[in-house]
């Protein structure tokens, strides 16, 4: 079995495309086929030593879910199911999509909610990312002057995504080795 589980929430497909790019870059020996969180349960996640989780940020800094107009359940409905589960010994990395021009005060906020929940469940959080090179006013996803995971803006900085993703995955590889 692959040692990295890749889970994502999406309604439009952008976060799914990044999940596919991640699994392609890592290869099938390392990363399992990506799974939309609406099709997963906690046991699916607990089967892996390392998780890469992806989320877009909706509206005013929200997780994707039914209350944001998604057609199906997503992270908003999944996160409460983590209560009481122990992720000690698991490593978790997060990537998030946002739009720093249209939502400069909520840029990639949804990453923080994943970070907070998995950290509370005992996971070791890996993959913090530098805020340099972004133009936003505030983000809940900035902790200790770094994003809690890889921040991607497919609307305004799509051309930077390949190099950011490659650099981040190389960084993660040393963290889970």
N, C-alpha and C positions, 0 to 999 in steps of 0.2 A: 504494500500500500504506500502511496505517496505520503511524505511526511508533512506537507503543508496543505491545509484546507483553505480554499478561497471561497468566501461568501460575500454576497453583495445584495443591496436593495436598490431597485430602480423601477421606474414606470416608463421612462422614455428610451432607455437602452444605452445611454452614455456610460453609466457606471459599469454596466455589463461588458461593454467593449473594452474598457480598461481591465476588467477582470480577465477577459480572454487574452489581452496583451500580456498580462502578468503570467498566466499559465503557459503561454507560448514561450515567453522569455525564459522561464524556469525549466520548462520541459516536463514531460509526464513522469519521470522518475522522482522529481522533487514535488511538483504541485499537482493536486487532484483537479479534475474538471471543475470549473466554477459552478456554484450553486446559488440560485436566487433564494434569498432568505425566506421568502414565502413558501418555499418547498423544503425547508429544513426544520429540524428541531435541535434542542440542546445536545442530545446524544450524538447527533451528527458532528457537531463541533468538538465534543469531548473526545472523539476518536483520533484527533490530531494533536501533535505536540506543539505545532505552530499554526497560527491562523492569520490570514490576511483578510481584512474586512473592508468593504467599500460602501460608501454612502454619498448620495448627493445631499445638498442642503436646499430645502424648499422655502419659499416665501421669506418670512421673517425669522430665519434661522431654525427651521423645523426639520425634524426627521421625516423621511418619506413614510406615508401611511394613509389610511383611509380618511383621516381628518384633513389631509392636504389635497384631497381630490384624486389620490391614486385609485386605479381601477381594482387593485387587489391589496391585500395586507402587505406590510413591509416591516422595516425596523421598528416603527412606532408600536406595532402589535407584538413583535418578537421580544424586544428587550425585557418586558415584564416577566417573561417565562424564564429568565435567567435567575430569578430570585431563589436563593437557597442552594444554588449549584456552585461547586468548588472548581475553579480554574487554576488552582495553585499548580505550579510546574509547567503551565502552558505559556507560550509566548504569543503575544498578539500585536500585530501591526495594522494600522488603519490608513486608508487613503480616502480622500474626500473631494468631491467636485463642488465648485461654487463659482459665482460670478462676482469678481471684485469691483467691477464698475457699476453694475445695477444694484448690488447688495453690499456696499462697502462696510457696513456696520454689522453684518451677519456673515461675513465671508467664511465659508466652510464650517459654520457653527455646529452642524450635525455631527462632525467627527468627535466633538467633545462628549456628546451623549454616549457614544459607543465607548470611548475611552473611559469615562467615569464608571459606566456599568461594569465593564470587564475588569477594571482595576478593583472595584468593590468586590468582585467575585474571586479575587486573588491572583489574577493573571499578571504576568510580567509584561509590561508594555514596552515595545521596541519601535524604532522607526521614527522618532521625533525628527522634524525637518525644519531647516532654517527659514525664517520669514523674509530674508533678503530676496529682492527680485520681484516682490509683489507690491501692489499699490492698493491698500485697503485701510480703513480707519480703525476697525476693531474686529475681534473674533474671539468667541468663547474657546475656540480650539487652540489658542495660544496659551501655553503654560510654561513658565520659566523662560519666556522670550523665544519660544520655539513652538511651531505647530506640533500637535500631538501625533501627527502622521503626515503623509505626503499630501500637500494641497495642490489641486489641479484646477485650472480655469480653462475649460475647453471652448469658451466663448471668446476670450480675449488674449489667451496665451497658448493656444493649441500647439503652436510650433515648438514650444518649450517642453511639451509633455514627453516626447520620446527620451530626451536626455535626462530629464528629471526622473522619469520612471527607471531608466537604466541605472542611474546613480543610486537611487533609493534601494533597488533590488540588490545591488552589490553590497550596500551597507547592511541590509537585512541578512544577507548570506553569512556575513561574519558574526552576526548576533545569534543565529540559530545553529551555527557549526558546532 
